[in-house]
């Protein structure tokens, strides 16, 4: 672990870990819905997406309008986590 005198350093860190979404499997492909993310995450993700990335997908008779290929989401997720960790390290 770490020494007690450094506990305050870690307690007040600005780094917040995000929970990774579990994909929905539809017709052999993995998808996520943007509506499952927070508004800040949606903004961050949309800033790197090409215009035509969001798809309408039919799942169990329902039309899901804001679907994104899981691989694209996973790329963004990993990039965002690495970026967040770097910012947290720079705070020290």
Secondary structure, DSSP 4 states (H G I P E B T S, - for coil): ---GGGHHHHHT----PPPPPPPEEETTEEEEEGGGS-HHHHHHHHTTS-GGG-EEEEETTEEEEEEEEHHHHHHHHHHHHHHHHHHHHHT-
